[in-house]
Amino acid sequence: MKTQVIPAQITTVEDKIAGSLSLTQILLLMTPVFWTALVYALFLPQLKFAIYKVPVIGIVLIICLILAIRIKEKLILNWLMVLVTYNMRPKFYVFNKNDKHHRIMDIPSFAKKKNKHLKKSLALSQDEKQSNSISFRELIKLDGILTNPKYTFSLKSTKKGGLNVAIHQTHE
């Protein structure tokens, strides 16, 4: 009784169309036929034999025959594609932690906009300094309130990331 090994990975098995020839090999062997017709029809003198057409046809024929040969169950065309992609890849990989997502963008700014923006930011920072400045007496009062058991101090975060601070008087 004849037995046959079934491969575990069916996608890696190459279909054989004619004998031991695959579709890729048949296409490689048909290419010189179409090339010969193209050279015969388009090169001068058109549709007539010329000596210079023979080497042009012969070179394509030899290249296609060599590419259709199998070595270790792989076509020379496949080996050549692997070598070309290997040699075309970058030789050095520089890891950049700032690629795409956290990239620091250098956006040029114009002098007029920069001066206006600078003036506005200086005015805002001066207003903030004035509004955020707390005197020493207010700090002592705040410390007295926070340490007093009659008052409760709570911090709550908002949905948008803000922070609400609350001081409540307890009724005891």
Buried (B, 14 or more C-beta within 10 A) or exposed (E): EEEEEEEEEEEEEBEEEEEEBBEBBEEBBEBBEEBBEEBBEEBEEEEEEEEEBEEBBEEBBEBBEEBBEBEEEEBBBBBEEEEEEEEEEEEEEEEEEEEEEEEEEEEEEEEEEEEEEEEEEEEEEEEEEEEEEEEEEEEEEEEEEEEEEEEEEEEEEEEEEEEEEEEEEEEE
